[in-house]
Every structure is written in C-alpha cells, then in structure tokens.
C-alpha cells in the first residue's frame, strides 16, 4: 500500500508539466484555427449585423488579446475554476460532470469486454498454437480489427435495432421513462449493448493476439517443458503456467488502450447519440470553445493517468519485481 | 483453482441471464398518450426565438412561443393569425396597428396583453434580435391604447409590406413579466426556460439527449393541441435518424435529417411517408459567391462565362436528386409576390462560355488553363460541398482552374466574410419572405467586414444600391413590388453572384402522424393541429 501511495505521489508531480503543455498547446491550437466562438454562434442563428457581432465579441471577452485570455484562463484554472462555456452558456464543470459518467460507462464496459473476451479467446487460441481453432480466431479477430468502428456500429444497429428490434437504436436511456434503481440500470445496460460491442469488438483483437503470442512464446520456455515433464495435465499447464505468464503484458496494454478508446468513443457516441465526452469535444471544436475543450482534455488526461496508475499498481501486485525500484527511488 | 472455475461458471450464468433480460424486444411503441418523438440535430445555445430568430431555434421553440402571425398557404397575404387577429399599416408608413387575440394566457397563468407585445418589440426584437434589428431599425415606440391593441410607430416611412412579410419570423412574443428588470436580457437564464403562449410548454431539457414539451391545457385554440407530448430527440448522426424512423423509435425527421440519398429507399418502407412541402417560406438558395476584387472576376464577361458553364439541371438532378429547382435569379420562385422569370438567363453552353472568355482576353495557356481561382465550398450542407466538386469540373471545361479549399464552418465563415480570402465560394443564403430581409444584403455595397451571408465580395453598383434604398422607403405595395422586380433584372444583368438552384428541405414521417407540412413554414410552426393516429 505504501508503495502504491508513493507511486501516486510521484505520478501526480510528474504529470503537472505534461498537463500544462497540453493546456497551453490546446489553447494556442484552437486560437490558430480560423473563426472564433462568435462566428460559430452566428452561424447557428443565420448571421447578424456588425454592431451585434461587436457586442457579442465583447460579451464573450473575445475582444481581448490571446495572451490576456490565456493568462486569465490559467489563473482561474489554478483556483480549480474550469470556467464558463460560451458554446453552451453553462459552467464547464457542470457539462463535464454531466457527460463523464456516460463516457466512463461506455469506455469501461468496452474495455472490460475486449479485455476479458480477448484474453479468454487468446487462451483458447494459445492453448494449441497453430491449430485450426487458433487460425480461425486469429484471422477472425484481425478481420474485426480492420473494420472501422462507426461501420460496425451502423451494421449492428441495422441488424439488431432496425431489423430484429432487440435493442434501442440510440441514446443512453429511455426518454422520460420514470424508471428507478435496478430498472433504470437495466435500461441503461440495454442501451449500452450495441455501442459497447461496436467499440469493444475492435480492440478485442489486440488483446487476443497479445495473449496468444505470449502463450506461444511461453510454450517454448523451460518451465513449460518442466511442467510437462512433471506429467501435469494440459489444462493445468495452460492455465497456471502458460496463461498466467502471458497475462502480464496484457495489463500494460489495458492502460494504453484506455487512452485510444477515449478517441474511438467520439465516433461511437455520435452514431449512437450518447451524450458523452467525445461528442462534447467535437462540439467544443466546432464552437471554437477553447476553455471547454481544455476542460475535456485535462479531465481525459487525468483519467488516463489514473488508469495507468491503477495498471501500475496491479502490475506491482501481480509481479513483485515490478515497481520496487521506482518506489525505492 | 476450482474456486476460479466455479466463479467463472457463476459469472457466465449471471451474464447470460442479464443478457437475456436485456435482449427482450422493445414491444410497445412510443405512442402511448399521443407522444410524438422527433429527431433534432442541434441544441441551440439560446432557445429564445425572440432573440435568435433562426430555424434551429424555431424548430423547438415555435411550439412554446408564438409570433403575431404565421405563414399560411391560403390566408390573406399568405398569413394566418396567431397572437394578432388583424394588422394594418397606415398610408404614410409611419405606423402599424395590431389587434390582439382575446383570452390568451401565458403558461404561468398570467394574461397576455399589448404590454407584452410592446415590451418584446422595444426591448427584445429591435435591440437584440438578429433580424429584428434590421426590420425594426426605425421603430420608435409601441403605443398600447388598450390591452388588445398595439400601435407600432416608426420614425421613418417603413414599408408595411416588409413588416407583414416578416411577421412569422421576427415577432415571437415573450412575456414582459418574465424579462422585465433583467439586467441583461440576452444572457438571462429565462431564454432557455421558455414561458410562452403556445400549444406546448417546455417541460424538460436533458442536454445531449432530448427536449420534452407537454400539452398546454389552457391553449387558446379550440380543441388544440392534439398531441399530449412532443419529444425532440437529439440524434447527431444522420444515418441514425433514418434507422430510428424505420424502427419507429422516432416518428418524424424534418430539415432533411434523413439524407436525400436515403429517401428513395425509405419512401418504400411500409408506414413511412416523405414530404417535400412545408418549407416554401424558408427557401435556401445555392449560389456562387464571387470576389470582385479579383481582376478577372470584376469582368462581367468572365462572370457570364461562368454562369454559362454551369448545368443547373445536372445540379438539380444529380446533386439534389430532383429535390430542388433551377434558379432563374436572386428571388426564388416560391416568393410568388416578388418573383419574376423575366430576367437575363444564362443557359448551359460551354462553347459560348469559352467564346466569352476569349473575348475578355483570357487566352488558354499550353495546359488549357486561362487562370486559377481559389474555390471555397461552404461546409453547411453535403449538397454545397458536392456542388463545389461539380463547379471545379464545370469551370475546368472552360479553362478555369478552380482549386478547392475545404474548411469547417467557423473557418469558412472567417475566410469568406471577414478575411475575403477567396475568389469564388459556394454559399447557401436563405430567402426569408421579403427581399429586404436577407436578400438585398447579398449585393448591396457598404456592409462592414464580418457580417455573414452578405456582400463581402467587394461588388459595388451605384444604381443597384439606389434601387435597394428606394425600395426600403417605398410604402406603396405595388410600387415596392415593382422595384424588386427591377432589382431582380438588374442583378441578373450584373451577375454580382450566380444563383444556381433553390431548395426546401424534406420531412420524413411515419404515416401515423397527421397534418404534416400543411403550411409554408411547417417545421418551424406551432404544430397545434398535428395528430398521432394510434
């Protein structure tokens, strides 16, 4: 536990400069993009005269210089104030807290699905490398990996929502259903089945292949030979000796995939109309809303850092050799 | 180890049960109690139509907040009464008198009176509204001799024709008691918690998910509204809207949210109907905007050649799949009061276009290129982007090399309307009932930089400017209409921009939805008579 806390402290300190670079970079990048928040708003209302444009710029604070606004934003941020979204006319904290749970559910479930199913299938494939089952699973997962997630999402929705009508087409829960507790949870789960599948199945291939190749590697190790020489049964060798050793790199992969899945969820959230982070980010860019976009990016960065921290802790628990050096330093 | 196996088995069992329970068919449709679910593709930041007079806002807010009059297919002057029952302009153009509807109450129970109209006009439409700032520029005061009469007084003669034509768009009435005393009406939270007189009340808004409107039991219309609830469901993905219609999860998608390319397929689905009517009063126009600062483009012959190079029928049939009409000029056919077909036409004729360019002195070089232009297609519609690709090919046929620069909306607006960093661009202005609202601005000179959907191409013609100014102060309806016919002729001769096509949107609805598209602004009207057949 002490080791974990030390790790946490080190990570927190080392991530501050990274976050700062991300913040300033995002701000300047969006600043460099032509058009500003007033342009985006005027487009939505079909334009306005020059005096209206000027008064809107003044009320959004856009009549000040870039540096002045960046400084204002950073000082507010230092006081843990994420600021005000001009695109939505609401505090950014509210927007983020409203959308975060949806994205976490989507990402978490997709990650759990791809990790668990991927590693189980990986064990099946790696139990007898080169067998017909192995070939089938490897090729199948590669094909799945090659499919763009939005396409998979659309196909799933055409088959399971439009044709079979098993699952709802879009949204995170039934509109104004008045459901509570377990009913509501089941309702949300039903809505998540298709988006989670669309997102999760694509990453499944990565875990499957990693598990399989790790196991194929392990079969050639001396301890595998020793286990067989001892006369252990095949299932026992596969699970205790081969799979367990191949599992470690998968945990690393889990942390890495958490970040890329945040990116993938933008598309899936649009296809399935889930009000999450990805869509919020997209709207922030279209609306040239730098504070909102930075708020989203910072929150995502913190999320990814946390997930990786968890991964490291798990790692340290799984393998006592790992983390000892870092914690001791 | 047996522990793990056992847990896994239990886990699998639990998962299977859970999945089975979730996979149960949805069963009953979303129609119980007359709930109409509609696809919405945007969530306006400011939902108050008195401030943001735009279709995105009206789509939702017009059911809650009503204008003085609404557009109509068969009413006098193309109008149907709403909060006003009659309207009359004085001969000198200095006043307009509205008689207001009796017995109307706000959603919070307070009575609607002429004070609300006066407050809306003086405190919201004139100072804050994107279009009202123009239409009511000369409005000096609103007198309220009694609770049901409002007299608008203008400082300069203002054409009643313009006010009348603008009524559906610029006169959404808000409650004085809600906004009175607000320090900053434009930023007031009440703009998103609408209180109106309309057939529906705004009950709930879940950002990113839906708006829920419920029946206003105290609505003034006899036996209206017919629906008990309207839900605007946010569906940003266009393919999702079509699938949701097929699965009956939504019953209506307006504003071409179902893409044109899907219409043929979806129109054959049982229980779904495609409507192309109901957008006559909000016609969008496909135009080529021209930067006259560019030497070659300042030459009328070059502009004529470009007009001759465009095959409008191809654009209508291939890009719009027939859901549009070829334009004959700057005023669309649907504006029956003003439209004249009697303007200079530029039929598709590549040989003539080439001859005109030769005449203008722009010979082809060794590669067959006369000169190169920077083409910016507006990203607002897939059709404007597709037309950009077509235009590139059409111009190549006459030796003009158009290089396409694609931008997102914000960048496009900045490049064209503020920085003038374009040679030609594809735009989509809207005709809003009267040429003085958002059409003359497309060619008039003197508009400051940064005003969108206006003449930012540096075109200036003194006689056209004078004609526009004259029309703006001509009170007599017939004389003003004639001036605008002359305006169309002059624009066609001068070609400050090239009008290619004009289109309304498409509504797709389940056949269970009745009274769809029954007025020229249907999607943005109040839907009091819309019904759901169970």
Boltz contact constraints between the chains, C-beta under 6 A:
constraints:
  - contact:
      token1: [A, 34]
      token2: [B, 411]
      max_distance: 6.0
  - contact:
      token1: [A, 34]
      token2: [B, 414]
      max_distance: 6.0
  - contact:
      token1: [A, 35]
      token2: [B, 410]
      max_distance: 6.0
  - contact:
      token1: [A, 35]
      token2: [B, 411]
      max_distance: 6.0
  - contact:
      token1: [A, 35]
      token2: [B, 413]
      max_distance: 6.0
  - contact:
      token1: [A, 35]
      token2: [B, 414]
      max_distance: 6.0
  - contact:
      token1: [A, 39]
      token2: [B, 410]
      max_distance: 6.0
  - contact:
      token1: [A, 39]
      token2: [B, 413]
      max_distance: 6.0
  - contact:
      token1: [A, 39]
      token2: [B, 414]
      max_distance: 6.0
  - contact:
      token1: [A, 40]
      token2: [B, 410]
      max_distance: 6.0
  - contact:
      token1: [A, 42]
      token2: [B, 452]
      max_distance: 6.0
  - contact:
      token1: [A, 43]
      token2: [B, 409]
      max_distance: 6.0
  - contact:
      token1: [A, 43]
      token2: [B, 413]
      max_distance: 6.0
  - contact:
      token1: [A, 44]
      token2: [B, 56]
      max_distance: 6.0
  - contact:
      token1: [A, 45]
      token2: [B, 52]
      max_distance: 6.0
  - contact:
      token1: [A, 45]
      token2: [B, 54]
      max_distance: 6.0
  - contact:
      token1: [A, 45]
      token2: [B, 130]
      max_distance: 6.0
  - contact:
      token1: [A, 46]
      token2: [B, 54]
      max_distance: 6.0
  - contact:
      token1: [A, 47]
      token2: [B, 452]
      max_distance: 6.0
  - contact:
      token1: [A, 47]
      token2: [B, 453]
      max_distance: 6.0
  - contact:
      token1: [A, 48]
      token2: [B, 130]
      max_distance: 6.0
  - contact:
      token1: [A, 49]
      token2: [B, 133]
      max_distance: 6.0
  - contact:
      token1: [A, 50]
      token2: [B, 448]
      max_distance: 6.0
  - contact:
      token1: [A, 50]
      token2: [B, 451]
      max_distance: 6.0
  - contact:
      token1: [A, 53]
      token2: [B, 450]
      max_distance: 6.0
  - contact:
      token1: [A, 89]
      token2: [B, 45]
      max_distance: 6.0
  - contact:
      token1: [A, 154]
      token2: [B, 239]
      max_distance: 6.0
  - contact:
      token1: [A, 157]
      token2: [B, 243]
      max_distance: 6.0
  - contact:
      token1: [A, 161]
      token2: [B, 247]
      max_distance: 6.0
  - contact:
      token1: [A, 162]
      token2: [B, 243]
      max_distance: 6.0
  - contact:
      token1: [A, 162]
      token2: [B, 246]
      max_distance: 6.0
  - contact:
      token1: [A, 162]
      token2: [B, 247]
      max_distance: 6.0
  - contact:
      token1: [A, 165]
      token2: [B, 25]
      max_distance: 6.0
  - contact:
      token1: [A, 165]
      token2: [B, 26]
      max_distance: 6.0
  - contact:
      token1: [A, 165]
      token2: [B, 247]
      max_distance: 6.0
  - contact:
      token1: [A, 166]
      token2: [B, 23]
      max_distance: 6.0
  - contact:
      token1: [A, 169]
      token2: [B, 243]
      max_distance: 6.0
  - contact:
      token1: [A, 169]
      token2: [B, 244]
      max_distance: 6.0
  - contact:
      token1: [A, 169]
      token2: [B, 247]
      max_distance: 6.0
  - contact:
      token1: [A, 169]
      token2: [B, 249]
      max_distance: 6.0
  - contact:
      token1: [A, 170]
      token2: [B, 235]
      max_distance: 6.0
  - contact:
      token1: [A, 170]
      token2: [B, 240]
      max_distance: 6.0
  - contact:
      token1: [A, 175]
      token2: [B, 210]
      max_distance: 6.0
  - contact:
      token1: [A, 175]
      token2: [B, 231]
      max_distance: 6.0
  - contact:
      token1: [A, 176]
      token2: [B, 212]
      max_distance: 6.0
  - contact:
      token1: [A, 189]
      token2: [B, 22]
      max_distance: 6.0
  - contact:
      token1: [A, 190]
      token2: [B, 22]
      max_distance: 6.0
  - contact:
      token1: [A, 270]
      token2: [B, 236]
      max_distance: 6.0
  - contact:
      token1: [A, 270]
      token2: [B, 237]
      max_distance: 6.0
  - contact:
      token1: [A, 271]
      token2: [B, 237]
      max_distance: 6.0
  - contact:
      token1: [A, 273]
      token2: [B, 235]
      max_distance: 6.0
  - contact:
      token1: [A, 273]
      token2: [B, 240]
      max_distance: 6.0
  - contact:
      token1: [A, 275]
      token2: [B, 208]
      max_distance: 6.0
  - contact:
      token1: [A, 275]
      token2: [B, 209]
      max_distance: 6.0
  - contact:
      token1: [A, 288]
      token2: [B, 410]
      max_distance: 6.0
